[in-house]
């Protein structure tokens, strides 16, 4: 991984998108929306704040539990990537 902490967000977005492709119905839609949101965080001039990151992390936890199995593990790894980025955010 490069020295750019946003790479954690890009990796998370990729994992979330992969999980969405492995899932059906409403959980897949929620995952697709989260993948787009996290990807947007990585591309913005100003990064997300702790509140936005916490919201994403909470939703990922819920979805990992809901989906379960290997796909749930992939979602959990994406949450860990978001957490790694969050450690670089000032505040709180």
Secondary structure, DSSP 8 states (H G I E B T S, - for coil): --S-THHHHHHHHHHHHHHHHT--HHHHHHHHHHHHHHHHHHHSSS---HHHHHHHHHHHHHHHHHH-HHHHHHHHHHHHHHHHHHTTS---
